[in-house]
C-alpha cells in the first residue's frame, strides 16, 4: 500500500468519524427542542424521518454521479452540505427550516457515505479491501457511540451548541479532505506503476 493510499484511507476514516459524530451530537437535544419550541411528537417524527428519506432517495443517484464525475468532488459536496445543514439548524427555530435542514443533512449523507465506501474500494486491492472498509465502518460506529455523550455535554452550555459544533466538525473534515486527499489521477498513476513494476 503506497503513501497516497494510506493517506487517503486515514482521511476517509477520520471524515467518516467526524460526520457521524456530528450527526449523533444532536440526539440529546431533540427532546429539549420539542419542549422549548412546542413541537408535537408528529413534528419531531417527521423531522427525523426526512433525513433518512432524503438519504434513501438520493444515495442511488449519487452512486451513478460519482462514477461519472469522480469521488472527491462528491465527498467535498457531502461535507459542505453537512456543515450547512447543521448551521441552518443552529440558526433557526422555525419548523419548516428545521425540516429543510434535515433534508439537506440527508443529502449530505447520501453524497458522502456511499462515495467514501466506493473510494475505499477503488484504491485498495482485493486483499486490503475488507480490512479498510471495516475501519471505515468502525469509525462510523465510533461516532455513534461518542456523539450523544459529547452532545449532551455541549447542550449544557446551550441547546444550540451541538449544532454549531457539528457544523464546525464538518468544516474541519472538509479542510482536511480538500488539503490532503490525493486526486484520483494520483491513484491511477500509482496503480499503473504497480502493474508495470
C-alpha positions in Angstrom: 0.0 0.0 0.0 1.6 3.3 -1.1 1.8 6.5 0.8 -1.1 8.2 -1.2 -3.4 5.3 -0.5 -2.5 5.2 3.2 -3.2 9.0 3.5 -6.5 8.7 1.6 -7.7 5.8 3.9 -6.8 7.8 7.0 -8.7 10.9 5.7 -11.8 8.8 4.8 -11.8 7.1 8.2 -11.4 10.4 10.0 -14.0 12.2 7.9 -16.5 9.4 8.4 -16.0 9.6 12.1 -16.4 13.3 12.2 -19.6 13.2 10.1 -21.2 10.5 12.2 -20.1 12.3 15.4 -21.8 15.4 14.1 -25.0 13.6 13.2 -25.4 12.0 16.7 -24.3 15.1 18.7 -27.8 16.4 18.3 -29.6 13.4 19.7 -29.7 14.6 23.3 -31.1 18.0 22.2 -34.2 16.7 20.4 -36.5 16.3 23.5 -35.5 19.7 24.7 -36.1 21.2 21.3 -39.6 19.7 21.3 -40.4 21.2 24.6 -38.7 24.6 24.0 -40.3 25.2 20.6 -43.6 23.4 21.4 -43.4 20.9 18.6 -45.7 17.9 18.5 -44.5 14.4 18.5 -45.6 14.1 14.9 -43.5 17.2 14.0 -40.4 15.6 15.6 -41.0 12.3 14.0 -41.5 13.8 10.5 -38.3 16.0 11.0 -36.3 12.9 12.0 -37.7 10.8 9.1 -36.9 13.5 6.5 -33.1 12.9 6.9 -33.4 9.1 6.2 -35.9 9.7 3.4 -33.5 12.1 1.6 -30.6 9.7 2.0 -32.8 6.8 0.8 -33.9 8.7 -2.4 -30.6 10.3 -3.4 -28.0 7.6 -2.5 -28.5 5.6 -5.7 -28.4 8.8 -7.8 -25.2 9.9 -6.1 -23.6 6.5 -6.9 -24.3 7.0 -10.6 -23.0 10.5 -10.4 -19.8 9.6 -8.6 -19.0 7.0 -11.3 -19.2 9.8 -13.9 -17.5 12.8 -12.2 -15.3 11.1 -9.7 -15.3 10.5 -5.9 -13.5 13.5 -4.5 -16.0 16.2 -5.8 -18.9 14.4 -4.2 -17.0 13.9 -0.9 -16.5 17.7 -0.9 -20.1 18.4 -1.7 -21.2 16.0 1.1 -19.2 17.7 3.7 -20.3 21.2 2.6 -23.9 20.2 2.8 -23.4 18.6 6.2 -21.9 21.7 7.6 -24.5 23.9 6.0 -27.4 21.8 7.3 -26.1 21.9 10.9 -25.6 25.7 10.7 -29.2 26.1 9.5 -30.4 24.0 12.4 -28.4 26.2 14.8 -29.7 29.5 13.3 -33.5 28.9 13.2 -36.4 27.9 15.4 -38.9 27.6 12.5 -40.2 24.2 11.9 -40.1 24.4 8.1 -36.5 25.5 8.1 -35.6 22.7 10.5 -37.2 20.3 8.1 -35.2 21.8 5.2 -32.1 21.4 7.3 -32.8 17.7 7.8 -33.4 17.2 4.1 -30.0 18.8 3.4 -28.4 16.6 6.0 -29.8 13.5 4.3 -28.4 14.8 1.0 -25.0 15.2 2.7 -25.1 11.6 4.0 -26.2 10.4 0.5 -23.3 12.3 -1.1 -20.6 11.3 1.5 -21.2 7.8 2.9 -21.5 5.7 -0.2 -18.9 7.7 -2.0 -16.4 7.2 0.8 -17.0 3.4 0.6 -16.7 3.5 -3.2 -13.4 5.3 -3.0 -12.1 2.9 -0.4 -13.0 0.0 -2.8 -11.3 1.9 -5.7 -8.0 2.5 -4.1 -7.5 -0.9 -2.3 -6.5 -4.3 -3.6 -8.7 -7.4 -3.0 -6.7 -8.4 0.0 -6.9 -4.9 1.6 -10.5 -4.0 0.8 -12.4 -5.8 3.6 -10.0 -4.5 6.2 -10.2 -0.9 5.1 -14.0 -0.9 4.8 -14.0 -2.5 8.3 -12.0 0.5 9.5 -14.5 3.0 7.9 -17.4 1.1 9.4 -15.7 1.1 12.8 -15.2 4.9 12.6 -18.9 5.3 11.8 -19.8 3.3 14.9 -17.3 5.3 17.0 -19.1 8.4 16.0 -22.5 6.8 17.0 -21.0 5.9 20.4 -19.3 9.2 21.3 -21.7 11.7 19.7 -24.6 11.6 22.2 -22.3 11.9 25.2 -20.5 14.9 23.7 -23.7 16.4 22.5 -25.2 16.2 26.0 -22.2 18.0 27.5 -22.4 20.7 24.9 -26.1 21.1 25.4 -25.4 22.1 29.0 -23.8 25.3 27.6 -26.6 26.0 25.1 -29.1 23.7 23.3 -27.8 25.2 20.0 -24.2 24.5 20.8 -24.2 20.8 19.5 -25.4 22.1 16.1 -22.6 24.7 15.9 -20.1 22.2 17.0 -21.3 19.7 14.4 -21.1 22.4 11.7 -17.5 23.1 12.7 -16.6 19.4 12.6 -17.9 19.3 9.0 -15.7 22.3 8.1 -12.6 20.6 9.7 -13.3 17.4 7.8 -13.7 19.4 4.6 -10.4 21.3 5.1 -8.6 18.0 5.8 -10.1 16.3 2.8 -9.5 19.2 0.3 -6.0 19.8 1.6 -4.7 16.2 2.0 -6.8 13.8 0.0 -4.8 12.8 -3.2 -6.5 13.2 -6.5 -7.9 10.2 -8.3 -5.3 10.7 -11.1 -2.6 10.1 -8.5 -4.1 6.8 -7.5 -4.3 5.8 -11.2 -0.6 6.8 -11.6 0.4 4.6 -8.7 -1.7 1.7 -9.9 -0.2 1.9 -13.3 3.3 1.9 -11.8 2.5 -1.1 -9.7 1.3 -3.0 -12.7 4.4 -2.2 -14.7 6.8 -3.0 -11.9 
